[in-house]
């Protein structure tokens, strides 16, 4: 019984695991609240005081569920922001490659330029559909991410950057594309994790 | 009905000065004559939401005699938001009161 508040806080930390920084902050804050409530209870220091404090606070899952939807919305905003930045940088990098290749001549296969162009168009289309229709759809985002990755890989292969010795601005733009794809992948995975957690909290509470 | 006004109630509870979550809940209970005996877990999401919106600021403090607490205070935007919500509530409550008073008849 001595650990009733500790057990509750540990449970809360688990239920808020979709957002580790929020989980740490709320667990500390709720723990402080529960001890204060228990100490103010007429039954203190009996274990009954802790039980009543926890009971008045409500179920940990319900508490976590109130944060889950906000967490999904915040993560969706971050993800779509990263997607927009990736699209812009990819477009600029693609144009830089085309301009540079125009100067040195395209000696590579005919397939890569087509993949570069149409994968980018597909990414924009999927991104737009996702933005308008399914703001939190991980499937649309993942498809868009795959199309962008295909566009970037094809573009880099086409430009044969590392063999031909491309100028610095072309290399930097390509590096920016790769970094943003990494960031976008991280955000898509985080969004997926938050969506799954929110769904499970809503199912149970 | 209370849920829709929880943000304004929390802002109003902090008008008197900074306070931590437990004190805010107690103040709401006391000032409403125990009419608003909120489930305690509902206030923290509101505090967090208001802080995210820039209407509240918070910081950890440890009083000399006690446990570490996160203390919330109204920001300048929070004070302005509270004034807006007061005006909106005043209009709304006047309208509802007029409607509920009754005694009106339809024109013949």
Interface residues (C-beta under 8 A of the other chain):
Chain A: X22 X25 X26 X28 X29 X30 X32 X33 X35 X36 X37 X56 X57 X58 X59 X62 X63 X66 X67 X70
Chain B: X20 X21 X22 X39 X40 X41 X42 X44 X45 X48 X49 X52 X66 X67 X68 X69 X70
